Amino acid sequence: MGTLVAIILIALAIYATMQVVLERHSVQQRISFLTSNQFIKFQQLANTARALMRASADNAVPVSMLDRLTSDMNQKIAEVRDASAQLQMLRRQLEEDTAPSELDLRLQGFLDRAEWLGKIDNASRGRRYSFWGPIDFAAASDSFIMRGFQEEIHQSFAKSEASIATAKRISALLILSLVLALFVVGALILLPLLKKLRIEHEKKKAFEQQLSILAHKDSLTGIPNRMSFHQMLQGQIDSGPLNGSPARNNSFALFLLDLDHFKAINDAFGHPAGDSLLIEGAQRISSVIENVGVVARMGGDEFAILAPDITCDAEAKEFALRILGSLSSLFTVEGHTFSMSGSIGGALFPHHASNARDMIRCADLALYAAKSKRNSVTIFDEKMMASRIAESQLRAAVFDAAKNAEFLVYYQPKIDIRSGRHAGFEALVRWRHPELGILPPGRFLHLLDTAPAMTSMTEFVVNQVAQDIRNWRNAGIDSGSVAINMPEAILISEAGYNMLEHAVKRYSLAWSDFAVEITEDVFVNKYMEQILTTVARLRVLGVSIDLDDFGTGFASLTNLRSFPFDDIKIDRSFVSDIGINDKSEQIIKAMIDLVDKLGKKCTVEGVETEEQLRFLQRCGCVIAQGYFFAQPQPFEVVTQRLKCGSLFIDALAPSATSRCDQTMQPSV
């Protein structure tokens, strides 16, 4: 009986000891998992901070999206801080030293900087990013903190393994002394505990493998992530050939690629559609790279490519054009079909830079230049650095241009090409820079990346146009309606309507004296319904609603049928190919016929030659504008020409045999 009691007591001692060990192991395991989770949330925070800085520098991004990114970043900061508090509590349970480590202090500093970034205004963030790019947070997220997390996770798992080893040693020692007497007890108690330990060990190994993948692979596309790419770039610079390829003097190219209009598609059709586009885009780029180089996702819609054995700009451009070619085929996602393009900036090692940081900066400058043209490749040159500095200076000055009365309004006439008579104007803004002279809109509109700045400029244009129309009316001059390019950001709210209403009342004008031009980008704007409501309200009052740059964006037949357009303007890119490309001529003919069948007016932009004019006359076009008739000119010049009647042109009768019709005939 005493022996049985002893056996029971020993069995209970074994059980109690094992429970204590397992409890400590469980706490240590929670520390390991929580540290890993904090590491992942930190990476997400760093990515969100970079995305916020990039978005703040992008004039196409609405303020609401910047606010959402700021909110997301603040939430992630709170999650990282909460994880730190939980870790401190768990360490106290294990009676460990709870004094802040070097990692804790560095992480706290990073979080403080992130909170500061969230508190400053969007313009400050945009200016900071425009010159320095994403280097601030890339350095923080890819250096000490990353290594500190990895060491912390490794130490946590080492302690967990030590707990398991201790439990095994205790169990083995006691079982050895009680092999026969405790066989039944061991069968009922110890074996389940050992099974639990084995399962925990297997879970730990699986989690380590998953963590390794997360640390080096992008979770969405499966290609290398930012951290992995930085390591490969540095390794290529330090050690030579990439993927075992025999490099020529270790020359290689670094490309940064952005998907054009990705934000618009992502906002209009949702994140699942955007994710599918990113996955297929990564696959297409990888199919071009194959085993020659490396492609990685840097975050958002930005990809980076390392290509070895490229020694000159021509080779780099040819390689990048093949990548763009892979993106040219249509994408079909969730029942929607998209035409996608990309902008690529490239830099060569060691020709343009000799270290990783400067290589990325050069490629980023080239990408910035490429994005201004879209669907293009730009290779870095030294002029880009000076251009970026000059643009930063322009950005600082343009915000005061309206206040300093430096904006001007020029007018380009529209001509009825059947009669040769004046048919209205398009108002185009210019900037009278105190040092650089008259600047066209392409030099400064993209710098107005905040809603207040864009609103201030548009308000000036509307008021100036209204004043000029009143002056023409007082002089007995019929100027026709004047079209104003209205940014989508202003049409989302009441601002656009209020501007026109104020101008109509102040200068005693008719609503029909104005036309509002909007681009096809409105069809993928997530606020399309609000814009539709505003333009429909203006249209009822008599304002003509014109669709600008038709054929270059996202318009569909459904949108053309349902959206309240009065005039559809065919983009100049089609007109420039008249007499050169038969397909472009067929497209123009088809678009003019389509607009006519929809019961809309049609205006063709960019007419520069008599050959283009004659072709459009034969195609039945009514209204055209372009340098063939007149360049945009200030109020005083166009007023004098209106008085003299010199805006009129001789009507050119269409030829008896229409080449426009001939191009539509089937070949024999």
C-alpha positions as CSV (number, residue, x, y, z in Angstrom):
1,M,0.0,0.0,0.0
2,G,2.8,2.3,0.9
3,T,4.5,1.5,-2.4
4,L,1.3,2.3,-4.3
5,V,1.0,5.6,-2.4
6,A,4.6,6.4,-3.3
7,I,3.9,5.5,-6.9
8,I,0.9,7.8,-6.9
9,L,2.8,10.6,-5.3
10,I,5.7,10.2,-7.7
11,A,3.2,10.2,-10.6
12,L,1.6,13.3,-9.3
13,A,5.0,14.9,-8.9
14,I,5.8,14.0,-12.5
15,Y,2.5,15.4,-13.7
16,A,2.9,18.6,-11.6
17,T,6.5,19.1,-12.8
18,M,5.5,18.6,-16.4
19,Q,2.6,21.0,-16.1
20,V,4.9,23.7,-14.8
21,V,7.3,23.1,-17.6
22,L,4.5,23.1,-20.2
23,E,3.0,26.3,-18.7
24,R,6.4,28.1,-19.1
25,H,6.7,26.6,-22.6
26,S,3.2,27.9,-23.4
27,V,4.0,31.4,-22.2
28,Q,7.3,31.3,-24.1
29,Q,5.5,30.1,-27.2
30,R,3.1,33.0,-26.9
31,I,6.0,35.3,-26.7
32,S,7.4,33.8,-29.9
33,F,4.2,34.1,-31.8
34,L,3.4,37.6,-30.5
35,T,7.0,38.8,-31.4
36,S,6.5,37.3,-34.9
37,N,3.1,38.9,-35.2
38,Q,4.6,42.3,-34.1
39,F,7.3,41.9,-36.7
40,I,4.7,41.4,-39.5
41,K,2.7,44.4,-38.3
42,F,5.8,46.5,-38.2
43,Q,6.5,45.6,-41.9
44,Q,2.9,46.5,-42.7
45,L,3.3,49.8,-40.9
46,A,6.5,50.6,-42.8
47,N,4.8,49.8,-46.1
48,T,1.8,51.9,-45.2
49,A,4.0,54.8,-44.2
50,R,5.9,54.6,-47.6
51,A,2.6,54.4,-49.4
52,L,1.3,57.5,-47.6
53,M,4.5,59.5,-48.5
54,R,4.2,58.3,-52.2
55,A,0.5,59.1,-52.3
56,S,1.0,62.6,-50.8
57,A,3.3,63.3,-53.7
58,D,0.8,62.1,-56.3
59,N,-1.5,64.9,-57.5
60,A,-4.0,62.3,-58.7
61,V,-4.7,61.0,-55.2
62,P,-7.8,62.5,-53.5
63,V,-7.5,63.8,-49.9
64,S,-10.0,61.2,-48.8
65,M,-7.5,58.5,-49.8
66,L,-4.7,60.2,-48.0
67,D,-6.9,60.4,-44.9
68,R,-7.6,56.7,-45.2
69,L,-3.9,55.9,-45.5
70,T,-3.2,58.1,-42.4
71,S,-5.9,56.3,-40.5
72,D,-4.5,52.9,-41.5
73,M,-1.0,54.0,-40.4
74,N,-2.2,55.2,-37.0
75,Q,-4.2,52.0,-36.5
76,K,-1.0,49.9,-37.2
77,I,1.0,52.1,-34.8
78,A,-1.5,51.3,-32.1
79,E,-1.3,47.6,-32.9
80,V,2.5,47.5,-32.7
81,R,2.4,49.4,-29.4
82,D,-0.3,47.0,-28.0
83,A,1.9,44.0,-29.0
84,S,4.8,45.6,-27.1
85,A,2.7,45.9,-23.9
86,Q,1.5,42.3,-24.1
87,L,5.1,41.1,-24.5
88,Q,6.2,43.1,-21.4
89,M,3.3,41.4,-19.4
90,L,4.3,37.9,-20.6
91,R,8.0,38.5,-19.7
92,R,6.9,39.5,-16.2
93,Q,5.1,36.2,-15.9
94,L,8.4,34.5,-16.7
95,E,10.2,36.8,-14.2
96,E,12.5,37.9,-16.9
97,D,14.3,41.3,-17.1
98,T,11.7,43.8,-18.3
99,A,14.1,46.7,-18.9
100,P,13.7,48.1,-22.5
101,S,16.1,46.5,-24.9
102,E,17.9,48.3,-27.8
103,L,15.2,46.9,-30.1
104,D,12.4,48.4,-27.9
105,L,14.1,51.8,-27.9
106,R,14.7,51.7,-31.7
107,L,11.1,50.5,-32.3
108,Q,9.8,53.3,-30.1
109,G,11.7,55.9,-32.1
110,F,10.4,54.5,-35.3
111,L,6.8,54.6,-34.0
112,D,7.3,58.2,-32.9
113,R,8.5,59.2,-36.4
114,A,5.6,57.4,-37.9
115,E,3.1,59.3,-35.6
116,W,4.8,62.6,-36.6
117,L,4.4,61.7,-40.3
118,G,0.7,61.2,-39.7
119,K,0.3,64.6,-38.0
120,I,2.0,66.8,-40.6
121,D,-0.1,68.1,-43.5
122,N,-0.2,66.4,-46.8
123,A,1.6,69.1,-48.7
124,S,4.6,68.8,-46.3
125,R,4.7,65.0,-46.8
126,G,4.5,65.5,-50.6
127,R,7.3,67.9,-50.7
128,R,9.5,65.7,-48.5
129,Y,8.8,62.7,-50.7
130,S,9.2,64.5,-54.0
131,F,13.0,65.1,-53.4
132,W,14.1,62.3,-51.1
133,G,11.7,59.5,-52.2
134,P,11.0,56.5,-49.8
135,I,14.5,56.4,-48.4
136,D,13.5,57.6,-44.8
137,F,11.4,54.6,-43.9
138,A,13.3,52.1,-46.2
139,A,16.5,52.6,-44.1
140,A,14.6,52.2,-40.8
141,S,12.7,49.1,-41.9
142,D,15.5,47.3,-43.6
143,S,18.4,47.7,-41.1
144,F,18.6,47.4,-37.3
145,I,15.0,46.9,-36.4
146,M,14.6,44.1,-39.0
147,R,17.7,42.3,-37.6
148,G,16.5,43.0,-34.0
149,F,13.2,41.3,-34.7
150,Q,14.9,38.3,-36.3
151,E,17.2,38.0,-33.3
152,E,14.4,38.3,-30.9
153,I,12.3,35.7,-32.7
154,H,15.3,33.4,-32.8
155,Q,16.0,33.8,-29.1
156,S,12.3,33.2,-28.3
157,F,12.3,30.0,-30.2
158,A,15.6,28.9,-28.6
159,K,14.0,29.4,-25.1
160,S,11.0,27.4,-26.2
161,E,13.2,24.6,-27.4
162,A,15.1,24.7,-24.1
163,S,11.8,24.3,-22.3
164,I,11.0,21.3,-24.4
165,A,14.4,19.8,-23.8
166,T,14.1,20.3,-20.0
167,A,10.7,18.6,-20.0
168,K,12.1,15.7,-22.0
169,R,15.1,15.3,-19.6
170,I,12.8,15.4,-16.5
171,S,10.4,12.9,-18.0
172,A,13.2,10.6,-19.1
173,L,14.9,10.6,-15.7
174,L,11.7,9.8,-13.8
175,I,10.4,7.3,-16.2
176,L,13.8,5.5,-16.1
177,S,13.5,5.0,-12.3
178,L,9.9,3.9,-12.5
179,V,9.7,2.0,-15.8
180,L,7.8,-1.0,-14.4
181,A,5.9,0.6,-11.5
182,L,4.6,3.5,-13.5
183,F,3.9,1.8,-16.8
184,V,0.2,2.3,-16.5
185,V,0.5,5.8,-15.2
186,G,2.9,6.6,-18.0
187,A,0.5,5.2,-20.6
188,L,-2.4,7.3,-19.2
189,I,-0.6,10.6,-18.5
190,L,2.9,10.9,-20.0
191,L,2.2,9.6,-23.5
192,P,-0.5,12.3,-24.2
193,L,1.9,14.9,-22.8
194,L,4.7,13.8,-25.1
195,K,2.3,13.8,-28.0
196,K,1.4,17.4,-27.2
197,L,5.1,18.3,-27.1
198,R,5.7,16.7,-30.5
199,I,2.7,18.6,-32.0
200,E,4.0,21.9,-30.5
201,H,7.4,21.2,-31.9
202,E,6.0,20.5,-35.4
203,K,3.9,23.7,-35.2
204,K,7.0,25.7,-34.3
205,K,8.9,24.3,-37.3
206,A,6.0,25.0,-39.7
207,F,5.8,28.5,-38.3
208,E,9.5,29.1,-38.8
209,Q,9.2,28.0,-42.4
210,Q,6.2,30.3,-43.0
211,L,8.0,33.2,-41.3
212,S,11.0,32.7,-43.6
213,I,8.7,32.9,-46.6
214,L,7.0,36.0,-45.3
215,A,10.3,37.7,-44.6
216,H,11.6,37.2,-48.2
217,K,8.5,36.8,-50.4
218,D,5.6,39.1,-51.2
219,S,2.5,37.5,-49.7
220,L,0.2,38.5,-52.7
221,T,2.3,37.8,-55.8
222,G,4.8,35.3,-54.5
223,I,7.8,37.2,-55.9
224,P,10.6,38.6,-53.8
225,N,9.6,41.5,-51.5
226,R,11.3,44.9,-50.8
227,M,13.6,43.6,-48.1
228,S,14.7,40.6,-50.2
229,F,15.2,42.9,-53.3
230,H,17.5,45.3,-51.3
231,Q,19.6,42.3,-50.2
232,M,19.9,41.0,-53.8
233,L,20.7,44.5,-55.1
234,Q,23.5,44.9,-52.5
235,G,24.7,41.4,-53.2
236,Q,24.9,42.1,-56.9
237,I,26.9,45.3,-56.3
238,D,29.2,43.5,-53.8
239,S,29.8,40.1,-55.4
240,G,29.1,40.2,-59.1
241,P,27.0,37.9,-61.3
242,L,23.2,37.7,-60.7
243,N,21.7,34.2,-60.7
244,G,25.0,32.7,-61.8
245,S,25.0,34.7,-65.1
246,P,28.5,35.5,-66.3
247,A,28.3,39.3,-66.0
248,R,30.5,41.6,-68.1
249,N,32.5,43.7,-65.6
250,N,29.5,43.3,-63.2
251,S,27.4,45.8,-65.3
252,F,23.7,45.6,-64.7
253,A,20.5,47.6,-64.9
254,L,18.0,48.5,-62.2
255,F,14.4,49.2,-63.3
256,L,11.5,50.6,-61.3
257,L,8.0,50.0,-62.9
258,D,4.7,51.6,-61.9
259,L,1.4,50.4,-63.4
260,D,-0.4,53.3,-65.1
261,H,-3.9,54.2,-63.7
262,F,-3.7,51.4,-61.2
263,K,-5.1,53.5,-58.4
264,A,-8.1,54.5,-60.5
265,I,-9.0,50.9,-61.3
266,N,-8.4,49.8,-57.7
267,D,-10.7,52.6,-56.4
268,A,-13.4,51.9,-59.0
269,F,-13.6,48.1,-58.9
270,G,-12.3,47.3,-55.4
271,H,-9.2,45.7,-53.9
272,P,-9.9,42.2,-55.1
273,A,-9.7,43.4,-58.8
274,G,-6.6,45.4,-58.0
275,D,-5.0,42.4,-56.3
276,S,-5.8,40.2,-59.4
277,L,-4.2,42.8,-61.7
278,L,-1.0,42.9,-59.5
279,I,-0.8,39.1,-59.6
280,E,-1.2,38.8,-63.3
281,G,1.1,41.8,-63.9
282,A,3.8,40.1,-61.8
283,Q,3.4,36.9,-63.8
284,R,3.8,38.7,-67.1
285,I,6.9,40.6,-66.0
286,S,8.4,37.3,-64.6
287,S,7.7,35.6,-68.0
288,V,10.0,38.2,-69.7
289,I,12.7,38.1,-67.0
290,E,12.6,34.2,-66.7
291,N,16.1,33.2,-65.4
292,V,17.9,36.2,-66.7
293,G,17.2,38.6,-63.8
294,V,15.0,39.2,-60.8
295,V,11.7,40.9,-60.3
296,A,10.3,42.0,-56.9
297,R,7.3,43.9,-55.6
298,M,8.3,47.0,-53.8
299,G,4.8,47.8,-52.5
300,G,1.6,49.0,-54.0
301,D,1.8,48.9,-57.8
302,E,5.6,49.4,-57.9
303,F,7.9,46.6,-59.1
304,A,11.7,46.5,-59.3
305,I,13.7,44.5,-61.8
306,L,17.4,43.6,-61.8
307,A,18.8,42.7,-65.2
308,P,22.5,41.6,-65.5
309,D,24.8,42.1,-68.5
310,I,23.3,45.4,-69.6
311,T,26.0,48.0,-70.3
312,C,24.4,50.9,-72.2
313,D,21.2,52.9,-72.4
314,A,20.1,51.2,-75.7
315,E,20.3,47.7,-74.2
316,A,18.4,48.9,-71.1
317,K,15.7,50.5,-73.1
318,E,15.2,47.5,-75.4
319,F,14.9,45.2,-72.3
320,A,12.4,47.6,-70.7
321,L,10.3,47.8,-73.8
322,R,9.9,44.0,-73.8
323,I,8.5,44.3,-70.3
324,L,6.1,47.0,-71.4
325,G,5.1,44.7,-74.3
326,S,4.1,42.0,-71.9
327,L,1.6,44.4,-70.2
328,S,0.0,45.6,-73.5
329,S,-2.4,42.6,-73.8
330,L,-5.8,43.1,-72.3
331,F,-6.4,42.0,-68.6
332,T,-9.7,40.3,-67.8
333,V,-10.5,40.5,-64.0
334,E,-13.8,39.5,-62.5
335,G,-15.7,40.1,-65.7
336,H,-14.1,43.4,-66.5
337,T,-11.5,44.0,-69.3
338,F,-8.7,46.5,-68.8
339,S,-6.0,47.8,-71.1
340,M,-3.0,48.2,-68.8
341,S,0.3,49.9,-69.4
342,G,3.3,50.8,-67.3
343,S,6.0,53.5,-66.8
344,I,9.6,52.3,-66.3
345,G,12.6,54.2,-65.1
346,G,16.0,52.7,-65.3
347,A,19.6,53.2,-64.1
348,L,22.9,51.5,-65.0
349,F,25.6,50.2,-62.6
350,P,28.3,51.5,-62.4
351,H,27.6,54.1,-65.1
352,H,25.0,56.1,-63.1
353,A,25.7,55.1,-59.5
354,S,28.1,53.0,-57.5
355,N,26.0,52.1,-54.5
356,A,22.5,50.7,-53.8
357,R,21.0,53.9,-52.4
358,D,22.1,56.1,-55.4
359,M,21.0,53.4,-57.9
360,I,17.5,53.4,-56.4
361,R,17.4,57.2,-56.4
362,C,18.5,57.4,-60.0
363,A,16.0,54.8,-61.1
364,D,13.3,56.7,-59.1
365,L,14.1,60.0,-60.9
366,A,13.9,58.2,-64.2
367,L,10.5,56.7,-63.2
368,Y,9.2,60.1,-62.3
369,A,10.0,61.4,-65.7
370,A,8.5,58.3,-67.4
371,K,5.2,58.7,-65.4
372,S,4.7,62.2,-66.8
373,K,4.3,60.5,-70.3
374,R,2.8,57.2,-69.3
375,N,3.4,53.9,-71.1
376,S,7.1,54.8,-71.6
377,V,10.6,54.0,-70.7
378,T,13.1,56.6,-69.4
379,I,16.8,55.9,-68.6
380,F,18.4,58.2,-66.1
381,D,20.7,61.0,-67.1
382,E,22.3,63.8,-65.1
383,K,19.8,66.4,-66.4
384,M,17.0,64.7,-64.4
385,M,18.6,65.7,-61.1
386,A,18.7,69.4,-62.1
387,S,15.1,69.0,-63.5
388,R,13.9,67.6,-60.2
389,I,15.4,70.4,-58.2
390,A,13.9,73.0,-60.6
391,E,10.5,71.3,-60.3
392,S,10.7,71.4,-56.5
393,Q,11.2,75.1,-56.7
394,L,8.3,75.4,-59.1
395,R,6.1,73.4,-56.8
396,A,6.9,75.8,-53.9
397,A,6.0,78.9,-56.1
398,V,2.9,77.7,-57.9
399,F,0.9,77.6,-54.6
400,D,1.1,81.4,-54.4
401,A,0.5,82.0,-58.1
402,A,-3.3,82.6,-57.7
403,K,-2.7,84.9,-54.7
404,N,-0.1,86.9,-56.7
405,A,-2.3,87.2,-59.8
406,E,0.2,85.2,-61.9
407,F,-2.3,83.0,-63.7
408,L,-3.5,84.0,-67.2
409,V,-6.3,82.7,-69.4
410,Y,-5.6,82.1,-73.1
411,Y,-8.3,81.2,-75.6
412,Q,-8.2,78.8,-78.5
413,P,-11.0,79.1,-81.0
414,K,-13.3,76.3,-82.2
415,I,-14.2,76.5,-85.9
416,D,-17.2,75.3,-87.8
417,I,-15.3,73.7,-90.7
418,R,-18.4,73.6,-92.9
419,S,-18.7,77.4,-93.0
420,G,-15.4,78.5,-91.6
421,R,-17.0,80.5,-88.9
422,H,-16.1,80.9,-85.2
423,A,-17.9,78.4,-82.9
424,G,-16.7,79.2,-79.4
425,F,-13.5,79.0,-77.4
426,E,-11.7,76.6,-75.1
427,A,-10.1,78.4,-72.1
428,L,-6.6,77.3,-71.3
429,V,-4.6,78.4,-68.2
430,R,-1.1,79.8,-68.3
431,W,1.3,80.8,-65.5
432,R,3.2,84.1,-65.9
433,H,6.2,83.1,-63.8
434,P,8.2,86.2,-62.6
435,E,11.5,84.7,-63.8
436,L,10.6,81.9,-66.4
437,G,8.0,83.8,-68.4
438,I,4.7,82.3,-69.7
439,L,4.5,78.6,-68.8
440,P,2.1,76.2,-70.4
441,P,-0.1,74.0,-68.1
442,G,2.0,70.9,-68.7
443,R,4.8,72.6,-66.7
444,F,2.7,73.2,-63.5
445,L,-0.7,71.6,-63.4
446,H,0.6,68.3,-62.0
447,L,2.3,70.3,-59.2
448,L,-1.1,71.4,-57.8
449,D,-1.4,68.1,-55.9
450,T,-3.8,69.4,-53.2
451,A,-7.5,70.2,-53.5
452,P,-7.2,73.8,-52.2
453,A,-4.5,74.7,-54.7
454,M,-6.5,73.2,-57.6
455,T,-9.7,74.9,-56.4
456,S,-8.0,78.3,-56.1
457,M,-6.6,78.1,-59.7
458,T,-10.0,76.8,-61.2
459,E,-11.8,79.6,-59.4
460,F,-9.5,82.2,-60.9
461,V,-10.1,80.7,-64.4
462,V,-13.9,80.7,-64.0
463,N,-14.0,84.3,-62.8
464,Q,-11.6,85.5,-65.5
465,V,-13.6,83.8,-68.3
466,A,-16.8,85.2,-66.9
467,Q,-15.3,88.7,-66.9
468,D,-14.0,88.3,-70.5
469,I,-17.4,87.1,-71.7
470,R,-19.1,90.1,-70.1
471,N,-16.5,92.4,-71.8
472,W,-17.3,90.8,-75.2
473,R,-21.0,91.2,-74.6
474,N,-20.6,94.9,-73.7
475,A,-18.6,95.3,-77.0
476,G,-21.3,93.6,-79.0
477,I,-19.1,90.6,-79.8
478,D,-20.5,87.1,-79.9
479,S,-17.8,84.9,-78.5
480,G,-19.9,81.7,-78.4
481,S,-19.7,79.4,-75.4
482,V,-16.4,79.1,-73.6
483,A,-15.3,75.6,-72.4
484,I,-13.5,75.3,-69.1
485,N,-11.5,72.2,-68.1
486,M,-13.0,71.3,-64.7
487,P,-10.9,68.9,-62.4
488,E,-12.8,65.9,-61.1
489,A,-11.9,66.8,-57.5
490,I,-13.9,70.0,-57.8
491,L,-16.9,68.3,-59.4
492,I,-17.1,65.8,-56.6
493,S,-18.3,68.5,-54.2
494,E,-20.4,71.7,-54.7
495,A,-17.3,73.8,-55.4
496,G,-17.6,73.5,-59.2
497,Y,-21.3,74.4,-59.3
498,N,-20.9,77.2,-56.8
499,M,-18.1,78.8,-58.9
500,L,-20.2,78.9,-62.1
501,E,-23.3,80.1,-60.2
502,H,-21.3,83.0,-58.7
503,A,-19.9,83.9,-62.1
504,V,-23.3,83.8,-63.8
505,K,-24.8,86.1,-61.2
506,R,-21.9,88.5,-60.7
507,Y,-21.5,89.2,-64.5
508,S,-25.2,88.8,-65.5
509,L,-24.4,85.9,-67.9
510,A,-26.4,82.9,-69.1
511,W,-25.5,79.4,-68.0
512,S,-25.2,78.5,-71.7
513,D,-22.3,80.8,-72.0
514,F,-20.2,78.1,-70.4
515,A,-19.2,74.5,-71.3
516,V,-17.5,72.2,-68.8
517,E,-14.9,69.7,-70.1
518,I,-14.1,66.5,-68.2
519,T,-11.9,63.5,-69.2
520,E,-12.6,59.8,-69.5
521,D,-10.9,59.2,-66.1
522,V,-14.3,60.1,-64.6
523,F,-15.5,56.6,-65.5
524,V,-13.1,54.9,-63.0
525,N,-13.4,57.6,-60.3
526,K,-14.9,56.0,-57.2
527,Y,-16.9,59.2,-56.8
528,M,-18.4,59.0,-60.3
529,E,-22.0,59.2,-58.9
530,Q,-21.3,62.5,-57.2
531,I,-19.7,63.8,-60.4
532,L,-22.6,62.6,-62.4
533,T,-25.0,64.4,-60.1
534,T,-23.1,67.7,-60.4
535,V,-22.8,67.7,-64.2
536,A,-26.4,66.7,-64.7
537,R,-27.4,69.7,-62.5
538,L,-25.3,72.0,-64.6
539,R,-26.6,70.5,-67.8
540,V,-30.2,71.2,-66.8
541,L,-29.3,74.8,-66.4
542,G,-27.8,75.0,-69.9
543,V,-24.1,74.3,-69.4
544,S,-22.7,72.1,-72.2
545,I,-20.9,69.0,-70.8
546,D,-18.0,68.0,-73.1
547,L,-16.0,64.7,-72.9
548,D,-12.4,65.6,-73.5
549,D,-9.6,63.4,-75.0
550,F,-12.1,60.8,-76.2
551,G,-10.4,57.5,-77.2
552,T,-7.5,57.6,-74.7
553,G,-9.0,56.5,-71.4
554,F,-11.8,54.4,-69.9
555,A,-15.0,55.3,-71.9
556,S,-17.3,52.5,-72.9
557,L,-20.5,52.5,-75.1
558,T,-22.6,52.1,-72.0
559,N,-21.0,55.2,-70.4
560,L,-21.4,57.3,-73.6
561,R,-25.1,56.3,-73.7
562,S,-25.9,57.0,-70.1
563,F,-23.6,59.9,-69.1
564,P,-25.1,63.3,-69.9
565,F,-22.6,64.5,-72.5
566,D,-23.4,67.1,-75.1
567,D,-20.1,67.3,-77.0
568,I,-17.5,64.5,-77.5
569,K,-13.9,65.7,-78.3
570,I,-11.7,63.3,-80.3
571,D,-8.1,63.4,-79.0
572,R,-5.3,64.9,-81.1
573,S,-3.3,61.7,-81.0
574,F,-5.6,60.2,-83.7
575,V,-5.5,63.3,-85.9
576,S,-1.7,63.4,-86.1
577,D,-1.7,60.1,-88.0
578,I,-4.0,61.3,-90.8
579,G,-2.2,60.7,-94.1
580,I,0.2,58.3,-92.4
581,N,-1.9,55.5,-90.8
582,D,-5.0,54.2,-92.6
583,K,-6.1,52.5,-89.4
584,S,-6.1,55.8,-87.5
585,E,-8.2,57.3,-90.3
586,Q,-10.7,54.4,-90.0
587,I,-10.9,54.9,-86.3
588,I,-11.6,58.7,-86.7
589,K,-14.4,57.9,-89.2
590,A,-15.9,55.3,-86.9
591,M,-15.8,57.7,-83.9
592,I,-17.4,60.5,-85.9
593,D,-20.2,58.2,-87.1
594,L,-20.7,56.8,-83.6
595,V,-21.0,60.2,-82.0
596,D,-23.4,61.3,-84.7
597,K,-25.6,58.2,-84.2
598,L,-25.6,58.9,-80.4
599,G,-27.1,62.3,-81.2
600,K,-24.1,64.2,-79.7
601,K,-21.9,67.0,-81.1
602,C,-18.4,66.1,-82.1
603,T,-15.2,68.3,-81.9
604,V,-11.9,67.2,-83.2
605,E,-8.7,68.5,-81.5
606,G,-5.2,69.0,-82.8
607,V,-5.8,70.0,-86.4
608,E,-2.5,71.3,-87.7
609,T,-2.5,70.8,-91.5
610,E,-4.8,71.4,-94.4
611,E,-4.7,67.7,-95.3
612,Q,-6.1,66.9,-91.9
613,L,-8.8,69.6,-92.3
614,R,-9.9,68.3,-95.7
615,F,-10.1,64.7,-94.4
616,L,-12.2,65.7,-91.5
617,Q,-14.5,67.7,-93.8
618,R,-15.0,64.6,-95.9
619,C,-15.8,62.5,-92.8
620,G,-18.6,64.8,-91.9
621,C,-16.9,66.5,-88.9
622,V,-18.5,69.8,-87.9
623,I,-16.3,71.5,-85.3
624,A,-12.5,71.4,-85.0
625,Q,-9.7,73.3,-83.3
626,G,-5.9,73.3,-83.5
627,Y,-2.9,75.3,-84.6
628,F,-4.0,75.3,-88.2
629,F,-6.6,77.8,-87.2
630,A,-5.0,79.5,-84.2
631,Q,-2.8,78.9,-81.2
632,P,-4.1,79.8,-77.8
633,Q,-3.9,83.5,-77.4
634,P,-4.7,86.1,-74.7
635,F,-8.0,88.0,-74.4
636,E,-6.7,91.2,-76.2
637,V,-5.5,89.3,-79.3
638,V,-8.6,87.1,-79.8
639,T,-10.8,90.1,-79.2
640,Q,-9.1,92.0,-82.0
641,R,-9.4,89.1,-84.3
642,L,-13.1,88.7,-83.4
643,K,-13.6,92.4,-84.3
644,C,-11.8,92.0,-87.6
645,G,-13.4,88.7,-88.4
646,S,-10.0,87.1,-88.9
647,L,-11.0,84.1,-86.8
648,F,-13.1,83.0,-89.8
649,I,-11.6,80.8,-92.5
650,D,-12.6,80.1,-96.0
651,A,-15.0,77.1,-96.2
652,L,-13.2,74.2,-97.9
653,A,-15.7,72.1,-99.8
654,P,-15.2,68.4,-99.4
655,S,-13.9,66.6,-102.4
656,A,-16.3,64.6,-104.5
657,T,-14.6,61.3,-103.7
658,S,-14.1,60.9,-100.0
659,R,-10.9,59.2,-98.9
660,C,-12.6,58.8,-95.6
661,D,-15.2,56.7,-97.3
662,Q,-12.6,54.9,-99.4
663,T,-10.7,53.8,-96.3
664,M,-13.8,52.0,-95.1
665,Q,-14.2,50.0,-98.3
666,P,-13.2,46.3,-98.2
667,S,-10.1,45.5,-100.2
668,V,-10.6,43.6,-103.5
